[in-house]
Amino acid sequence: QVQLVESGGGLVQPGGSLRLSCAASSSIYVMGWYRQAPGKQRELVAFITGGGTSNYVDSVKGRFTASRDNAKNTVYLQMNSLKPEDTAVYYCNSYPPQPPYWGQGTQVTVSS
């Protein structure tokens, strides 16, 4: 069974930065970052292929950057210029997601 563990979240003021990490128990070719804000559906934020090709939803484009270290089965999400609207629990999973893979997520709170 694949296990995914997210880390790196925290409380940040608007304009600040965070880097999230996702450690996987085995390799997954296309990884996605997702987030779920209070009262909202979980949404895809970004994805990255095993070759390092990434894409982003318009709301985070230019501010977030995904990367990965395949030798460590780890993916990252660098988040800059954070806004209150980015507040959510952030998750990683395959893209498309596999329901059994969802982990606990990591909380990101952007507030002044």
C-alpha positions as CSV (number, residue, x, y, z in Angstrom):
1,Q,0.0,0.0,0.0
2,V,1.4,3.4,-1.0
3,Q,1.7,5.9,1.9
4,L,2.1,9.6,1.4
5,V,3.3,12.0,4.2
6,E,3.0,15.7,3.7
7,S,4.9,18.2,5.8
8,G,6.1,21.8,5.9
9,G,2.8,23.7,6.5
10,G,2.4,26.5,9.0
11,L,1.1,29.9,9.7
12,V,2.4,32.7,7.4
13,Q,1.5,36.3,6.9
14,P,0.4,37.5,3.4
15,G,3.4,37.7,1.1
16,G,5.3,35.1,2.9
17,S,6.7,31.7,1.6
18,L,6.6,28.1,2.6
19,R,8.0,24.9,1.1
20,L,5.9,21.8,1.4
21,S,7.3,18.2,1.1
22,C,5.6,14.9,0.3
23,A,7.4,11.7,1.0
24,A,6.1,8.6,-0.8
25,S,6.7,5.0,0.1
26,S,7.2,4.1,-3.6
27,S,7.6,5.9,-6.9
28,I,4.6,7.5,-8.6
29,Y,5.2,8.9,-12.1
30,V,2.8,11.8,-12.1
31,M,2.3,13.5,-8.7
32,G,-0.2,16.2,-7.9
33,W,-0.6,18.7,-5.2
34,Y,-4.1,19.4,-4.0
35,R,-5.7,21.6,-1.4
36,Q,-9.0,21.9,0.4
37,A,-10.1,25.2,1.9
38,P,-12.8,25.3,4.6
39,G,-16.2,24.7,3.2
40,K,-14.8,24.0,-0.3
41,Q,-14.1,21.0,-2.5
42,R,-10.6,19.6,-2.8
43,E,-8.9,21.0,-5.9
44,L,-5.9,20.3,-7.9
45,V,-3.2,22.9,-7.5
46,A,-0.3,21.6,-9.5
47,F,1.1,18.4,-11.0
48,I,4.6,17.2,-11.9
49,T,5.8,14.3,-14.1
50,G,8.7,12.0,-13.3
51,G,10.7,14.0,-15.9
52,G,10.1,17.3,-14.1
53,T,7.4,18.8,-16.3
54,S,4.9,20.7,-14.2
55,N,1.7,22.7,-14.6
56,Y,-0.4,24.9,-12.3
57,V,-3.9,26.2,-11.9
58,D,-4.2,29.9,-12.9
59,S,-4.7,31.1,-9.3
60,V,-1.2,30.0,-8.3
61,K,0.7,30.3,-11.6
62,G,3.8,32.4,-11.1
63,R,3.8,32.0,-7.4
64,F,4.1,28.2,-6.8
65,T,6.7,25.9,-8.1
66,A,6.7,22.1,-7.9
67,S,9.8,20.0,-8.0
68,R,10.8,16.4,-7.2
69,D,13.7,14.2,-6.1
70,N,13.0,10.8,-7.7
71,A,15.8,9.1,-5.8
72,K,14.0,10.0,-2.5
73,N,10.5,9.5,-3.8
74,T,9.8,13.0,-2.7
75,V,8.0,16.0,-4.3
76,Y,8.0,19.6,-3.2
77,L,5.9,22.7,-3.5
78,Q,7.5,26.0,-3.1
79,M,4.9,28.6,-2.4
80,N,5.8,32.3,-2.6
81,S,3.7,35.5,-2.4
82,L,1.1,33.7,-0.3
83,K,-2.4,35.1,-0.1
84,P,-5.2,34.5,2.4
85,E,-7.0,32.6,-0.3
86,D,-4.3,30.0,-0.2
87,T,-5.3,29.0,3.3
88,A,-6.2,25.2,3.1
89,V,-5.0,21.8,4.0
90,Y,-2.5,20.7,1.3
91,Y,-2.3,17.1,0.1
92,C,-0.2,15.2,-2.4
93,N,-1.4,12.2,-4.4
94,S,-1.0,10.7,-7.8
95,Y,-2.5,12.6,-10.8
96,P,-5.2,11.5,-11.3
97,P,-5.6,10.8,-7.6
98,Q,-6.1,7.4,-6.1
99,P,-8.5,7.4,-3.1
100,P,-6.5,5.0,-1.0
101,Y,-3.4,7.2,-1.2
102,W,-4.8,10.3,0.6
103,G,-2.7,11.1,3.7
104,Q,-3.3,13.5,6.5
105,G,-2.2,16.7,4.6
106,T,-0.5,19.7,6.1
107,Q,-2.2,22.9,7.1
108,V,-1.3,26.2,5.5
109,T,-2.7,29.3,7.1
110,V,-2.1,32.7,5.5
111,S,-3.2,35.5,7.8
112,S,-2.1,38.9,9.1
